[in-house]
């Protein structure tokens, strides 16, 4: 009745929620394929993907960036009571979903994944066995292909999908408490998030049965640190590009399996998957020798949407066997014990916080702004991009303002993780002996530690002990000198993962509990130091809490609605209440206790929030302090 036919592509612009799962199921039942959109992508990129993909419609929530030209269906506005279910007949070769990744030509490329590839992932999955009683966390960005594991692997096994905030939405210890309160048993996590948690709270995953991490090279020391802290019961290093449907190989990390190793291997192929280390002519290389990792089996995708030439280049037929293979571009070697180990890339593709990035796409986008005539971008360290640029001859931007202006322009068309954290403005591009731009020299310039403006902070810059302690933490995390109280965490190269680490260290070293959102609201060093001092002052009310106004009513979040619904259908009322009692021996000053409790309530909005049902909607209201 909505015009969606078998074979159509339908975009989905929803957060992690029950509605997201229902949308995927409904689109699949109609015989169509779904295109999950990145909730953090700017509107211009969303419009570009919708036009490129040919999506006929979009399922959206209350907040969406889908342009008006695309027909939309509100996820909360569907009423199919009494209608017979639509069950379209589809084959294993028909696409189930399309996921976009970065493209070296400047155009993102859509990977079409068929039903049989997902069936290969979920059926007999020894790498991550899921039982009917398991509760599997849904924490990934819906546009990240690991969502396939979180949802389809769970539903096909009879488990329960548990939508949760991501690690960056809460303080790390609060997020861990939520995972445990929700009795999560299985989780998929990007390697970057795992690393952030491993160094700040190594026992964060001890309550899990299985944790699968993937997206980047797993740090050996981080894996050992988590295992020595007591868990999870199974720690799995997963490897697999989007073109091979989330995961293609796996390695079970234990203290014994990691003993004597210098790197964590990616292990052996999943069920019904083949992995070959080949030379340029697609011939097998000897064990121990480097070659390109090529993957085969039913998990290999159909190809790139509307990109026949690129599909033919990357999806090839093996000579002799006729097996269809995907050329990953990853260099690998076969170890003596039969495990696979990755060695880097053949091209300029990098992985950043779990996302694939073609550096050429970022460079082309920078030049397309008109602000620069040339751009060179590289990954520096573990979690950031940086770039060298040649100012545009006709650009009307001062040299000193160029980095900020360029980043702002790129943020309008690229996801946050693709925007370089730092730009180095050059007078001319260095030329190598071949007559081409000397990329090695520019990489050296980008990785060189910036020199501070002086040997010591200028008088009056860092004025308080907290400012000096905070500056030291920033320098440690961001690997740049921090001498100005006007410095901004984000402008110095901070991002959400480093923000999680900073918040944890502030709690550990300064005894003040902040959240990542506080860092977004107060990114300047002097302001953040003042906020920390105010929070730490024992005799004063938290100034942030005193400024909290009464909030107007608004719709409950998807996660809140799920708890509200469970509370009202559960035969045991109060299931989500957390009762406790304290016994106090000795004198108790009731007045001071009441004042302390009032301060706690004033500081935490959750303690001042009430829920009501209006018509068919659950509403929330935050009262004043």
C-alpha positions, 0 to 999 in steps of 0.5 A: 500500500506504500508503493514498495515492491520486491527488489526496491531499496528503502532507506532507514533513518532510525536510532538503535531501537525496537523500531529499527529492528521492526523496520528491517524485518518489515522491509525484508518481509516485503521483499525489498532491501534496506539502506541504514543511514548514519545518524551522525552524517550531515544532511548533504551526505544523506541526500547524496547517498539517497540519490546515488542508491535510488532508494524509493522511500525512507522509514524515519523517526521524529528527527530525520535528515531525509530530504523532502524529495524522498517519500517517508513513512513514520515508524511510529505512524504505522497501523496495520491491525487487521491486515494480512502479513506481506510475505514476498518470495525471494531467493538467496541471491536477492539483496537484503541490505545495502551499506555504504563505505568510503570511495577512493574516487570521491564517491561513496560506494554501496555494497549490496549484501544478499540473503544468502550472505547473512544466512552464512553469517548466522547459521552455525556461527561457532565464532559467536554462539548465541542461544535462545536465552541470550541478551545481545546488546545493540550498541553499534551505529546502524550504518555499521555492518556489525548491526547485521550480527547484533540483529539478525544473528540474535533473532535467528537464534531466538535471542533478545536484542537489547538496544543500548546507548553507545559507550560515548553516550555515558560515563564509562562506569555508568555504561558498564552498570547499564550493560550489567543491569540489562543482563547482556550476555553477548556484545559486538564492539569496535576495536577502538571502543574496546581499547578505550575501555580496556585501559580505563576499566579493564573489568568492564566486560567481565559479566559477558559470555562473549565479546566480539571486537573488530574493525581495526588491529586489536592491541595485544596489551589491551587484550591481555589486560582485559583477560587478566581482569576477569573476562569476558568468558570468550573474547573474539577478535573478528575480521571482515570487510563489509563486502564479506558480510561483517566477519570472515575470520575469527580468533579466540583470545585467551592467555594461552593463545596469545602467549609468545605472540607479537600481534593478535592474529585474525585467525581462521575463516568462519563457517563456509568461508574461504581465505586465500593469501594471493599474489598479483596474479591471484596465485597462492603465495607460500606460507609466511610470505605476504600477499593480498587476502582474498575471501570466498564463499556465500558470505561474499557480497553481490558487488557495488550498487550501480558500479559494474566496473568497480565490482569487476575490479574487486570481485574476481574469479580465481583461476583454476578453481573458478571460485568467486573471490573478493580482493580485500586490499589487505596484506596478510600472511599465513602463520606456521600454526595456520592462523592468518595475520594482517600486515597493512594495506596495498592502497591508501585505505585506512580504518578509523574507529571501525570505519573504512576511509579512502583518504583520496575521498577526503582529499578530493572533498577538501579541494572541492571546497574551493579553499585549497588547491591541493590536499594530502591526508594521512592517518596519524596515530591511532584515532585521527586524520591530519592533512597538509594543504596548499591554500587556494589562489582565489580563496578569500580566507586568511591563512590563519583561518584556513584550517577552521574554515576548511574543517567547517566546510568538510563537516557539511558533507562528510561524517565527523570521523572523516574530517581531519583533526588538524591541518598544516598549511604549506607555502608549497608542496614538497616534490620528491625525486620522481617529480611527484608530491613527496608524501613521505615528507608530508607524513613526517611533517604531520607526525612531528610534535608541534612546537609550543609557542615557548619553552614554558607557558606564557605568564597568566595562561594556566592560572590554577592548579586544576588548569595545569592538571587538565592541560597535562592530561590533554597533552598526554591524550592528544600528544600536543603541548597544551599551554593556553587556557583558551585551548579547545579539546576538539580543536586540538584533535580530540574526538569522542573516544578520547573524550571517554578516556579524558572523562574517566581520568578526570574522575580518577585523578581529580575525583569529579564525575563528568559525562562526555556531553559536559565536554561537548558543552564546555570544551575550553580548558579554562571553562572546564577547569572552573566546572571541575573546581565547582563540582569538587567544592564540598560546601557549595551547590553544583552551579550547573544543577542550579541553572537547570530549568524546568523542561517542557514535556517531550516524547520519551526516547525509544529506550525509555518507551521499551522500559515503560512498556515492559513495566506495564506488561510485566506481571511483577510490578516494580521489576525495574525499580532498584530498592535498597536500605541503609542502616545507620549506627549513631547520630544522624543529622536529618537536616543535612541528610535531606539537604544532601539528597536534595542536591543529588536530585537537583544534579541528576535529571533522571531523578526529576523525570516523570512519565505519563501516557497521553493518547498513544504516546509516552511523554516525559517531563523533567521537573525543576531542581 
